[in-house]
């Protein structure tokens, strides 16, 4: 019987594991290290500043700056780092701070008879644990526009499906979205020789400005302080006080989650993106069908109601992620249905110290963003999460509440009668 099983080995899972290992918990961490990051195209770069991209260990010994120094690389403010470098940093962090990482994937987390959880790996082995931390990253929560769902992957993919994009050279590709993933994917496709267009519901493209110098004088720092999520006092709230965010009224949290830090391209991408000449804004796909000549026909409606037709070889949906419990297939149905939810998207309610309403089940990363705020959508949020989550685990193991109820049994009223309506998926 383990004290804690961590499901996921991305930035959040590894950070939680580092803090748990330091406390001496009997621990097991499952997952392929930094899998999502290793799968990204090599021409992509981190949008976050290097100093806002540390994984978290209790002593702060294994930050991105320490890895860069070991590699002889300067991780500088205002200089984007390749995503491959960040993925390699995560591998190094795991070797330094996470003992006994098990790179098998987990297929099911289920309540166990007598309390705790049964965690089943991809080869069928099941282990028992008194607590579980779910840190599965963003891939289970990919969002694809309704008219494109169900179409074969030869015609439609999500931007997260792709490593290198050189297989699209000479083809017509439509990228849907207006955020960094969409704009950077489109730029790379163009560089690889594809004919690319952007379709986006937004009526304009937003671009972040180059970050001001870290040392810029007291008055400038006071007016717009640097934070791990960008400059400004509002970002300071999101970055530094997720615990305060959690105490806001539910309707306010939902509104901020839906609107804060919206789609925008990085300042350093703008020049590369200029090669994408076909940008269609204020447009949304209403219907998608395969044509007789094996292409995809998109019916597109503008904000003024006009309808146009686009024929393309392939669509890449760079349309983000929705933290809905209905997409957390790793959780057994009885566990998912027993969790309280917040907001129209059906995200799980997360209490103090990152414990869900099912005692002993802790959550990290995107699933916690509707409760703890926008920082949980970024690597930066791992620093706030890891130590507090492990504190909650230790309280739970000592028989404290940890933010939940009796170990292995949900509190009354946590079943489906408390769930909110969720959009069809």
C-alpha positions, 0 to 999 in steps of 0.5 A: 500500500502506497501513501501516494500515487501520482498519475502524470509525469509532466511539470505538475506531476514531477513537481508534486513528486519532488515535494512528496519524496522529500517528506519521506512518503511511500510514493509511486509516480506513473507517466512518461516524462514530459511526454507532451513537451517532447512531442511538440515541433522542434521549431516551437519556443516557450512563450513563458519567460525562463524565470517563470518556467521552473519546476518545483522542488522543496529546496529550489535546487533544480530550477531551469536556471540550474539546468541551463547553467549545467548545460552552458546555456544562458536562460535570459529574460526576453529570449525564448527557449526552444520547447525541446530544451524545456522538455530535456530540463524536465527529464533532468529534473526527474532524474535529480528529484523524483525517485523510482519513476514508473514510465507506464501509463495509468488506465484506471483510478478507482475506489478500492474496497476498504478505502483508498484507491486501486490504480491500474497500469497499462499492462494490467498491474494494479497497485493500492494507495491511500491517496492519489494525485491526478496530474494528467496535463492537458492532452485528455482535455483537447477541444475540437469544434463540434462540426469537426468532431468525429472526422478521421485524423487524416482530415482533422487533428488537434494541434497537440497531436503533432510533432514535426509538421514537415508532412504537410509540405505542398498541401493546403492546411487550415488552422483554426484558432487565434492563440499562440498554438494556432499562430505558431503552428501556422507559421511553422507550416508555412515555413515547411512549404504548406499553403496555410490559412487561419480561421478564427472566431475572434475579430482581431489577432492579439499580440503580446508586446516585448517584455520590459527589462527586469531592472527598469526602475522602481516607478515602472515596477510599481506601475506594472510589476513583473509576474510569471504571467506577464506584467500588471497588477491583475496578473499579479493577483492571478500569479501570486494569490491563487488561494485568494482567487479560490475564495472569490464567488463561483460566478466571478471565478468562472467569468475570469477563467473564461476571459483572463489571459485570452488568446494572443501570440508571442511578440517574437512570433509576429515576424515569422507569422507574416508569411501566413497571408490568408487570415480570416477573422470573425469566422466559424465553421458550421459544417464539415464534410468530405468531398468526392476528391478526398478533401474537406469542405468547410461551411464557414459563417461570418459575424454578419451572417454571410456563408462561404465555403473553404476546401482544404486538405487538412484542418488543424484545430488549435482550439485549446483545452476544456477542463471537464471531468467528462474527459478525465477517462482515467477516473473510474465512472463511479469516481467521476460521478461522485465528484462535485463540479463547478461552472458550466464546463463541468470542472471538478470542485477543488478545496483547500490544499488541492483535494477534490470532494472525494477524500484522498483524491488530489488534483493538479494542473488544468483541472484546478484552473476554474478553482485556483485561477489562470496560473494553473493553465501554465507551468508557473502554477506548479510552484504554488501547487506542489508543496500545498498539495503534498501538505494536504496529502500528509494531513489526509494520511494523519486522519485530518480533513485535508479539505475533504471528508472520510478517507475513501468515501465521498462527503454527503451531497457530492454525487450527481445531484450536485452536478451542473449541466455540461455541454455535449461533447 
